């Protein structure tokens, strides 16, 4: 009789041990979002044995993975990413009846922080305004902002040269006074007569400049050079710019340009 009691007590103890171990293991499985098939062979065998014992005792196995079952009953939605969870938390934190406002539309400068525009002028404008090349003078910052706000884009290619009385002969540089009456300064340029004084232009070679001067050779098509008519731009170039500089700059051909502000 005592042997039978001892044997029954041992069976009950083993069953209780397996049940407790299975419940603990199920909690770990639920915490990790795994199932029995994802466990190592040894652990999955123990969990399956514990589930079988629980069901044989008249239960439906609901105690196995109780935390996972309760979690699913509270939120039946599948696991989501961090952005979706944040959106749900924001939605649940907003009082009922309150209008949820979306974030304001970002401007071009903020929107293109990681992806720059394809247009050369707009790409340079975005980078200049965000400080890639250091602080900007006020007039350049205003010009870039103006161009971005109005969707200014490259309108053609141009011939770009430079001039300056500090390094050119006086007869060639033309002195220190521009055709518009202003004194020459870094940031102004000569342009073909079709572009009026005061226009702010941009070229991919040397950036922004204000048209303040003219030049005998600064024409589109043909110009009189040393007493002879000579073609000074090619058939693709729609403008001719001559930047004032304190040192010689290389000549650029077929250079993208834009008319930023009239």
Residue pairs with C-beta under 8 A, 6 or more apart in sequence:
15 53
18 46
18 49
18 50
18 53
19 50
19 53
19 54
21 46
21 50
22 46
22 47
22 49
22 50
22 51
22 53
22 54
22 64
23 50
23 63
23 64
23 66
25 39
25 43
25 46
25 47
25 50
26 47
26 50
26 64
26 65
26 66
26 67
26 68
27 65
27 66
27 67
29 35
29 36
29 38
29 39
29 47
29 65
29 68
30 65
30 67
30 68
30 71
31 67
33 79
36 44
36 47
36 48
37 44
39 47
47 64
50 64
51 61
51 64
54 61
54 63
54 64
55 61
62 69
80 88
91 100
94 100
108 117
108 122
108 126
108 148
109 126
109 129
109 130
109 148
112 126
113 130
116 123
116 126
116 127
117 123
117 126
119 153
119 154
120 154
120 204
120 256
120 258
121 147
121 152
121 153
121 154
121 202
121 256
121 258
121 260
122 147
122 148
122 152
122 153
124 202
124 204
124 207
125 144
125 147
125 148
126 148
127 133
128 136
128 140
128 144
129 136
129 141
129 144
129 145
129 148
136 144
137 187
139 187
139 210
140 207
140 208
143 200
143 202
143 208
143 260
143 261
144 208
144 260
146 152
146 260
146 261
147 202
147 258
147 260
147 261
152 258
152 259
152 260
153 258
154 204
154 256
154 257
154 258
155 238
155 257
155 258
155 259
156 237
156 238
156 239
156 256
156 257
157 236
157 237
157 238
157 254
157 255
157 256
157 257
158 203
158 233
158 237
158 238
158 239
158 240
158 241
158 255
158 256
158 257
159 232
159 233
159 234
159 237
159 239
159 240
159 241
159 251
159 252
159 253
159 255
160 203
160 205
160 206
160 241
160 242
160 243
160 251
160 252
160 253
160 255
160 257
161 240
161 241
161 242
161 243
161 249
161 251
161 252
162 206
162 242
162 243
162 244
162 245
162 248
162 249
162 251
163 172
163 173
163 174
163 190
163 215
163 242
163 243
163 244
163 245
164 173
164 184
164 244
164 245
164 246
164 247
164 248
165 173
165 174
165 175
165 176
165 184
166 246
166 247
167 246
167 247
167 248
174 213
174 215
176 183
176 184
177 183
177 184
178 184
178 188
178 190
178 212
178 213
179 190
179 197
179 212
179 213
179 214
180 197
180 198
180 212
180 213
182 188
182 212
184 212
184 213
184 244
185 244
186 244
186 245
186 246
187 208
187 209
187 210
187 244
188 209
188 210
188 211
188 212
188 213
188 243
188 244
189 201
189 209
189 210
189 211
189 212
189 213
189 241
189 242
189 243
189 244
190 211
190 212
190 213
190 214
190 215
190 218
190 241
190 242
190 244
191 199
191 201
191 211
191 213
191 214
191 218
191 239
191 240
191 241
191 242
192 218
192 219
192 220
192 239
192 240
193 214
193 219
194 220
194 239
195 201
195 211
195 239
195 259
196 211
196 262
197 211
197 212
198 210
198 211
198 212
198 262
199 210
199 211
199 259
199 261
199 262
200 208
200 209
200 210
200 211
200 260
200 261
201 208
201 209
201 210
201 211
201 239
201 241
201 257
201 258
201 259
201 260
202 208
202 209
202 257
202 258
202 260
203 209
203 241
203 252
203 255
203 256
203 257
204 252
204 255
204 256
204 257
205 249
205 252
205 255
206 243
206 249
206 252
208 260
209 241
209 243
213 242
213 244
215 242
216 223
216 224
216 225
217 223
217 225
217 232
217 242
218 232
218 240
218 241
218 242
219 232
219 233
219 240
220 232
220 233
220 237
220 238
220 239
220 240
221 231
221 232
221 233
222 229
222 230
222 231
222 232
223 229
223 230
223 232
224 230
225 232
232 240
233 240
234 253
234 254
236 254
237 253
237 254
239 257
241 257
243 249
